[in-house]
């Protein structure tokens, strides 16, 4: 089910300017410590060879008296004078590293200075006159409101801060916000006219913890950015747009199929009607959306106009209202417009090659390789033909990508002809240069199976191509797993396993075997009787007790047996033949050799 989020920024123009005027609250940088420099340091008491600390040389000559030593020290510069505790000592014990107290950390707490903004109003040209387009709360308290003539507002409050409105800057901010939504929240996000966003959460709400949690995080994001926001979630874009602007709360989540009850108490202006339609609605006594619901569509269209019926049906879900998503300009894309329509496979292949040549140049510039490609062909009748291919590894090789696209030509229906093509690489990954040092030196180069994997996956599907990799487990059905076909598997155990291992063991009937350690001599499987002429085993496998209680004492005894026709099978018996808790002594077929 479709679920649409409408983000409404009522004070976008004002708060964008306030955000630019936000002061810098970062703490000031501490000045560098400047040490005093002595221009005449004098002779240094430390010899260049090392070995003596400053002041230690006073202990060499014990014939001198303390007064003579102090007199010699007084003649030295201040920085070269040894401390009194070093006199007469050849060495000094260092302070204990764990007893020394660490210096207290200085925590710098930024001082939040309240910023007092002057009342602000934005002036824009509407028609032939200048009007107040937006006003802050302080200006509204002074009697300034949207739609007021600019001359009237200046006469009313002469010292008010009037600034020209900047619709291009506001639109650019909304466009950046929509691009952020496409990259982080949902692949379908678009800008609503002048004051918000539409975000389609269908299929991706669980990635954000649900609709309500996403909306709360969206409100917190706008609050941190310095914007006042209102959010609503509904089944249709029209209903979400109306509830975000005319709802009672800042966050409104409408339950699925509850659109009619949520829209009924809202005013008619919530339907995005023109001024002419709103004037006609007041004339006929329509105030709320609930007043329009019981009225027949024909008389209502004659009174309020056909666009009013369209808006009402779009809000209720009767008429589809598609959301044109904001395209990420960083996605590599190339386009070709043809002089004449084409319809043959050879011509389409030629266009594919030309588009790939242009696309590879873009990918090389960005240093990435394509993991998926989408080719869109526009027919003469206006419909689109879309084909897509994927690769197991990033690549920029034109011949390989063209080989994959040629497998999709048969799925393109040219109709009366294709006149425009567009190729997009929606999924790209970094691709560095290939190291060919080993190949140039003559060493054996391991071949990359990615090309073969891509060709096979292009015919039977990527989910059908995989590689079996070992897993650390003694239970046979848990010892293997499907992995990426391009990755080399790990080391396989030395135990012999059948070529074909069943995902679920199949029961055997009418088994004849000597207890406790002999293989079966006769058994029935899939309606046929098998007589065993040779066997090997048992190989005992214990259950993994940490998974569940039923496997604490579980035991399987596996045997490799061969019947009289040469068929080799892998069978096992549940239980060790002594303890009842180890199994019920039933026999099962788990795999086939050869």
Secondary structure as GFF3:
##gff-version 3
##sequence-region A 1 594
A	DSSP	beta_strand	4	8	.	.	.	ID=ss1
A	DSSP	alpha_helix	12	20	.	.	.	ID=ss2
A	DSSP	three_ten_helix	56	59	.	.	.	ID=ss3
A	DSSP	alpha_helix	66	75	.	.	.	ID=ss4
A	DSSP	three_ten_helix	78	80	.	.	.	ID=ss5
A	DSSP	three_ten_helix	84	86	.	.	.	ID=ss6
A	DSSP	beta_strand	120	126	.	.	.	ID=ss7
A	DSSP	beta_strand	129	135	.	.	.	ID=ss8
A	DSSP	alpha_helix	137	141	.	.	.	ID=ss9
A	DSSP	alpha_helix	150	156	.	.	.	ID=ss10
A	DSSP	beta_strand	161	164	.	.	.	ID=ss11
A	DSSP	alpha_helix	167	184	.	.	.	ID=ss12
A	DSSP	beta_strand	189	192	.	.	.	ID=ss13
A	DSSP	beta_strand	196	200	.	.	.	ID=ss14
A	DSSP	three_ten_helix	205	208	.	.	.	ID=ss15
A	DSSP	alpha_helix	211	225	.	.	.	ID=ss16
A	DSSP	beta_strand	230	234	.	.	.	ID=ss17
A	DSSP	alpha_helix	237	246	.	.	.	ID=ss18
A	DSSP	beta_strand	251	253	.	.	.	ID=ss19
A	DSSP	alpha_helix	259	264	.	.	.	ID=ss20
A	DSSP	three_ten_helix	268	271	.	.	.	ID=ss21
A	DSSP	alpha_helix	275	283	.	.	.	ID=ss22
A	DSSP	alpha_helix	290	293	.	.	.	ID=ss23
A	DSSP	alpha_helix	297	304	.	.	.	ID=ss24
A	DSSP	alpha_helix	306	316	.	.	.	ID=ss25
A	DSSP	beta_strand	333	342	.	.	.	ID=ss26
A	DSSP	alpha_helix	345	366	.	.	.	ID=ss27
A	DSSP	beta_strand	368	379	.	.	.	ID=ss28
A	DSSP	beta_strand	384	395	.	.	.	ID=ss29
A	DSSP	alpha_helix	398	406	.	.	.	ID=ss30
A	DSSP	three_ten_helix	409	411	.	.	.	ID=ss31
A	DSSP	beta_strand	418	430	.	.	.	ID=ss32
A	DSSP	alpha_helix	437	440	.	.	.	ID=ss33
A	DSSP	alpha_helix	450	460	.	.	.	ID=ss34
A	DSSP	three_ten_helix	462	464	.	.	.	ID=ss35
A	DSSP	beta_strand	467	470	.	.	.	ID=ss36
A	DSSP	three_ten_helix	476	478	.	.	.	ID=ss37
A	DSSP	beta_strand	480	483	.	.	.	ID=ss38
A	DSSP	beta_strand	500	507	.	.	.	ID=ss39
A	DSSP	beta_strand	509	513	.	.	.	ID=ss40
A	DSSP	beta_strand	520	525	.	.	.	ID=ss41
A	DSSP	beta_strand	528	542	.	.	.	ID=ss42
A	DSSP	three_ten_helix	549	551	.	.	.	ID=ss43
A	DSSP	beta_strand	555	563	.	.	.	ID=ss44
A	DSSP	beta_strand	568	574	.	.	.	ID=ss45
A	DSSP	three_ten_helix	580	582	.	.	.	ID=ss46
A	DSSP	beta_strand	587	593	.	.	.	ID=ss47
###
